[in-house]
Amino acid sequence: MPSTDRSQTAPEHVAIIMDGNGRWATARGRPRLFGHQAGARRVSEIVEACPDLGVRYLTIFAFSTENWKRTQAEVTGLMTLFRRYILKEAQRLLSKRVRVRFIGDRDRLDPKLVKLMDDLENLTKDNDDVHLTIALNYGGRDEVTRATRRLAREVAAGRIDPEEVDAETLGRFLDTHTLPDPDLVIRTSGEARISNFLLWQSAYSEYEFIDTLWPDFTAERFAEVLAGFGKRERRYGAVLG
């Protein structure tokens, strides 16, 4: 469990549910994909703002396991957008010392997209200024299910004693096993739900639900939200004097 420290003024790890791209585009009489394109540009701005704001880890929810239910045109457009983002941003991310990781189930993704994801992870693996994690075909329940399945295989093979399995054991099998848990989870667009995002990891995270649509979520607005985090008292179940 994290330390009950009142002195933390900036969250080390921020996770963001980037919501509102479609509504932002519709309000402007444009197709939903136009909003997703604007949202992708906003990601670049927020990533660049992280070092000055004291954020070392940033995790963004790009595409959920439930998003396959959207229209075929929108899903295809999003997959094309992901490929273009990787190709366009790879060298900039490298030069900005950003390490990129992807979490989620890659089996359903196009092999060409997976190859680009692998290449970007390898290209940036030595960077350490900002750790950007992109959740792509990700769902919290799906992640825990896959982790449990891998853990069960280890138990069945006799490599792990079932009597020694605890929360820390399962955590080693999660997609995020190399990352600290998020200190703060932000959801844009006014919706007040977590939508199956980082269910295990956010057990003690602070939450901020804001009305701003993601394409309007500027670095200045990000800084305002982070400033509010510094005023919170995080007890993790304890009673502080």
C-alpha positions as CSV (number, residue, x, y, z in Angstrom):
1,M,0.0,0.0,0.0
2,P,1.3,3.5,-0.8
3,S,2.6,5.7,2.0
4,T,0.2,8.0,3.8
5,D,2.1,11.1,2.8
6,R,0.4,14.5,2.9
7,S,3.3,16.2,1.3
8,Q,2.8,15.0,-2.3
9,T,1.9,18.1,-4.3
10,A,2.1,16.6,-7.8
11,P,0.9,13.2,-8.9
12,E,3.7,11.0,-10.2
13,H,1.4,8.9,-12.3
14,V,-1.7,10.4,-14.0
15,A,-4.2,8.3,-15.9
16,I,-6.7,9.9,-18.3
17,I,-10.0,8.6,-19.8
18,M,-10.0,10.9,-22.9
19,D,-13.7,11.3,-23.5
20,G,-15.7,13.7,-25.6
21,N,-14.1,13.6,-29.0
22,G,-17.3,12.6,-30.8
23,R,-19.4,15.2,-29.1
24,W,-16.8,17.9,-29.8
25,A,-16.9,17.1,-33.5
26,T,-20.7,16.8,-33.6
27,A,-21.1,20.3,-32.0
28,R,-19.1,21.6,-34.9
29,G,-21.0,19.8,-37.6
30,R,-18.1,17.5,-38.3
31,P,-17.8,13.7,-38.4
32,R,-16.7,11.9,-35.2
33,L,-13.4,11.1,-36.7
34,F,-12.6,14.8,-36.9
35,G,-12.9,14.9,-33.1
36,H,-10.6,11.9,-32.7
37,Q,-8.0,13.6,-34.8
38,A,-8.2,16.8,-32.7
39,G,-8.0,14.5,-29.6
40,A,-4.8,13.0,-30.9
41,R,-3.2,16.4,-31.3
42,R,-4.2,17.2,-27.7
43,V,-2.4,14.1,-26.5
44,S,0.9,15.5,-27.9
45,E,0.4,18.7,-26.0
46,I,-0.4,17.0,-22.7
47,V,2.6,14.7,-23.0
48,E,4.9,17.6,-23.6
49,A,3.5,19.4,-20.5
50,C,4.2,16.5,-18.1
51,P,7.9,17.2,-17.2
52,D,7.2,20.8,-16.1
53,L,4.2,19.6,-14.1
54,G,6.1,16.9,-12.3
55,V,4.2,14.0,-13.9
56,R,6.6,11.2,-14.8
57,Y,4.0,8.6,-15.8
58,L,1.0,9.2,-18.0
59,T,-1.5,6.5,-19.0
60,I,-4.2,7.3,-21.6
61,F,-7.2,5.3,-22.5
62,A,-7.2,5.2,-26.3
63,F,-9.5,2.3,-27.3
64,S,-11.4,-0.1,-25.0
65,T,-12.4,-3.7,-25.5
66,E,-16.0,-2.3,-25.7
67,N,-15.2,0.2,-28.5
68,W,-15.5,-2.5,-31.1
69,K,-19.2,-2.0,-30.7
70,R,-18.9,1.3,-32.6
71,T,-19.7,1.6,-36.3
72,Q,-17.2,-0.2,-38.6
73,A,-16.4,3.2,-40.2
74,E,-15.4,4.7,-36.8
75,V,-13.4,1.7,-35.7
76,T,-11.5,1.6,-39.0
77,G,-10.9,5.3,-38.9
78,L,-9.5,5.0,-35.3
79,M,-7.2,2.2,-36.3
80,T,-5.9,4.2,-39.1
81,L,-5.4,7.2,-36.8
82,F,-3.4,5.0,-34.4
83,R,-1.1,3.9,-37.2
84,R,-0.6,7.5,-38.4
85,Y,0.0,8.7,-34.8
86,I,2.8,6.2,-34.3
87,L,4.5,7.0,-37.6
88,K,4.2,10.8,-37.2
89,E,5.1,11.0,-33.5
90,A,7.8,8.3,-33.2
91,Q,10.8,10.6,-33.7
92,R,9.4,13.4,-31.6
93,L,8.7,11.1,-28.7
94,L,12.2,9.8,-29.0
95,S,13.7,13.3,-29.0
96,K,11.6,14.3,-26.0
97,R,12.9,11.4,-24.0
98,V,9.4,9.8,-23.8
99,R,9.2,6.0,-23.3
100,V,6.1,4.5,-24.8
101,R,4.4,1.3,-23.7
102,F,1.1,-0.2,-24.9
103,I,-1.2,-2.2,-22.7
104,G,-4.2,-4.3,-23.7
105,D,-4.9,-7.4,-25.7
106,R,-3.1,-7.3,-29.0
107,D,-4.5,-10.5,-30.4
108,R,-7.5,-8.7,-32.1
109,L,-5.4,-5.9,-33.5
110,D,-4.1,-5.8,-37.1
111,P,-0.6,-7.4,-37.2
112,K,0.7,-4.3,-39.1
113,L,-0.4,-2.0,-36.2
114,V,1.0,-4.4,-33.6
115,K,4.4,-4.3,-35.5
116,L,4.3,-0.5,-35.3
117,M,3.5,-0.7,-31.6
118,D,6.4,-3.1,-31.0
119,D,8.8,-0.9,-33.0
120,L,7.8,2.2,-31.0
121,E,8.3,0.5,-27.7
122,N,11.7,-0.7,-28.8
123,L,12.7,2.7,-30.2
124,T,11.9,4.5,-27.0
125,K,12.9,1.8,-24.4
126,D,15.9,3.7,-23.1
127,N,14.0,7.0,-22.5
128,D,13.1,8.0,-18.9
129,D,11.8,11.5,-18.8
130,V,8.2,10.6,-19.3
131,H,6.6,7.2,-19.4
132,L,3.6,7.2,-21.7
133,T,1.4,4.2,-21.6
134,I,-1.3,3.8,-24.2
135,A,-4.2,1.5,-23.4
136,L,-5.3,0.0,-26.8
137,N,-7.9,-2.7,-26.9
138,Y,-7.8,-2.5,-23.2
139,G,-10.4,-3.4,-20.5
140,G,-9.8,-3.7,-16.8
141,R,-11.8,-6.9,-16.4
142,D,-10.1,-8.4,-19.5
143,E,-6.7,-7.5,-18.1
144,V,-7.4,-9.2,-14.7
145,T,-8.9,-12.2,-16.6
146,R,-5.7,-12.6,-18.7
147,A,-3.5,-12.1,-15.7
148,T,-5.4,-14.7,-13.7
149,R,-5.1,-17.2,-16.6
150,R,-1.3,-16.7,-16.7
151,L,-1.1,-17.0,-12.9
152,A,-3.2,-20.2,-13.0
153,R,-0.8,-21.7,-15.6
154,E,2.1,-21.0,-13.3
155,V,0.3,-22.6,-10.3
156,A,-0.6,-25.7,-12.4
157,A,3.0,-26.0,-13.6
158,G,4.1,-26.0,-9.9
159,R,6.2,-22.9,-10.2
160,I,4.0,-20.9,-7.8
161,D,2.5,-22.3,-4.5
162,P,-1.2,-21.5,-4.5
163,E,-1.0,-20.8,-0.7
164,E,1.5,-18.0,-1.4
165,V,-0.7,-16.2,-3.9
166,D,-1.7,-12.7,-2.8
167,A,-2.5,-9.3,-4.4
168,E,1.2,-8.7,-5.1
169,T,1.5,-12.0,-6.9
170,L,-1.4,-11.2,-9.2
171,G,-0.1,-7.7,-9.8
172,R,3.1,-9.2,-11.4
173,F,0.9,-10.7,-14.1
174,L,-1.0,-7.5,-15.0
175,D,-0.2,-5.5,-18.2
176,T,1.0,-2.6,-15.9
177,H,3.4,-4.7,-13.8
178,T,6.3,-2.4,-14.5
179,L,4.4,0.8,-13.6
180,P,3.4,2.4,-10.3
181,D,-0.3,2.6,-9.6
182,P,-1.9,5.9,-10.7
183,D,-2.1,8.7,-8.1
184,L,-4.8,10.5,-10.1
185,V,-7.4,9.4,-12.7
186,I,-9.0,12.1,-14.8
187,R,-12.1,11.7,-17.0
188,T,-13.0,14.5,-19.3
189,S,-16.4,15.3,-20.9
190,G,-18.6,15.4,-17.7
191,E,-19.2,11.6,-17.5
192,A,-18.8,10.3,-13.9
193,R,-17.8,6.7,-14.4
194,I,-14.6,4.7,-14.8
195,S,-15.6,2.6,-17.8
196,N,-13.6,-0.5,-17.0
197,F,-10.3,1.4,-16.9
198,L,-7.4,0.3,-14.6
199,L,-9.8,-1.4,-12.1
200,W,-7.1,-3.1,-10.1
201,Q,-4.5,-0.3,-10.2
202,S,-6.8,2.5,-9.2
203,A,-8.0,1.1,-5.9
204,Y,-6.5,4.0,-4.0
205,S,-6.4,6.6,-6.8
206,E,-7.9,10.0,-6.6
207,Y,-10.5,10.8,-9.2
208,E,-11.3,14.0,-11.0
209,F,-14.4,14.2,-13.3
210,I,-14.4,17.4,-15.4
211,D,-16.8,18.8,-17.9
212,T,-14.2,19.8,-20.5
213,L,-14.3,17.7,-23.7
214,W,-11.0,16.1,-24.4
215,P,-10.0,18.2,-27.5
216,D,-10.5,21.3,-25.3
217,F,-8.4,19.9,-22.5
218,T,-5.3,22.2,-22.7
219,A,-2.1,22.0,-20.8
220,E,-3.3,24.9,-18.7
221,R,-6.4,23.0,-17.8
222,F,-4.3,20.0,-17.0
223,A,-2.2,22.1,-14.6
224,E,-5.3,23.4,-12.9
225,V,-6.5,19.8,-12.2
226,L,-3.0,18.8,-10.9
227,A,-3.0,21.8,-8.6
228,G,-6.2,20.6,-7.0
229,F,-4.7,17.2,-6.4
230,G,-2.0,18.8,-4.2
231,K,-4.7,20.0,-1.8
232,R,-6.1,16.5,-1.2
233,E,-5.4,14.4,1.8
234,R,-4.7,10.8,0.9
235,R,-5.3,8.4,3.8
236,Y,-5.4,5.0,2.1
237,G,-7.8,3.8,4.8
238,A,-5.8,5.2,7.7
239,V,-6.7,8.0,10.2
240,L,-4.2,10.8,10.1
241,G,-3.6,13.1,13.1
